[in-house]
Structures are given as structure tokens and as C-alpha cells.
Amino acid sequence: MAKTSMSQRKTMGRVMHEYKHGELKSGPRGKAGKVKNPRQAVAIALKEAGASKYESKGANKRNLARSKRKEATGRTAQQESEGKARVGARGKRESSRSMGGKNAKSTTRRTPRQRAAARRNIAKARSARR
């Protein structure tokens, strides 16, 4: 299985937090009740993070996108029960650049694709100024 990305690990952490606090529900729209088995919680975490080895690549991508939408709009069980606007480290502080934090100890390295996109954006901004 491939190494999980930072955003996938963040989602898995959030789901396990929900399990620990008794907020994780199973079944369609949580109708089957609270998750009591830690192994089931791990399975749900992997599925929500798009890191399940039992799902296709496309399904994993869709699952991660769905989770990220849920986290961005504040519709996770953790956010609803704890009154948080976002999922991250302590309040609004986020621990790394890849998680959207501006106060990371060191910058994360950009991939060649990200560097190319940055160059395109700079060129576009320069041409717009002329």
C-alpha cells in the first residue's frame, strides 16, 4: 500500500478522534449507532481518508474529496459537537504548510508540478500588469 499523504493522515486522525470521543457512527447517515470496535473505526478512517486497500483508485479519490468537503464546510461529527470551524492543531493554528498553516517551522518542498504552476502564475501576473 502506498504511503499516505499529509491530508489523508489528518483525516484519519480526525476520524479516530471522533471514535475516542464516542462521536463516530456507522451505517448510512449514522443510523446504525455508535462505533464500538476499534478495528471498525480504523476501517472507517482509512475509507474516509481514501487510503483503503479494498477500494479502487477512483473510489479512494472520491472518498478523500468527500471528506475534505465535509471538513471544509464544518460538517464532521467532531466539528459539530465541539463547535470548531476547522480541523487542525490547536484552534486555528495548523502545524504544517501542507495542511494550510502559515506558521510552519520549515517550508515543505514543492513538487515539480507545483513549481511549474507557480512560474505560470507569476508570468500571468506580470503580463496582467503590462
HELIX and SHEET records of a PDB file:
HELIX    1   1 MET A    6  LYS A   20  1                                  15    
HELIX    2   2 PRO A   28  GLY A   30  5                                   3    
HELIX    3   3 PRO A   38  GLU A   48  1                                  11    
HELIX    4   4 LYS A   57  ALA A   72  1                                  16    
HELIX    5   5 ALA A   77  GLU A   82  1                                   6    
HELIX    6   6 ARG A   97  MET A   99  5                                   3    
HELIX    7   7 PRO A  112  ARG A  129  1                                  18    
END                                                                             
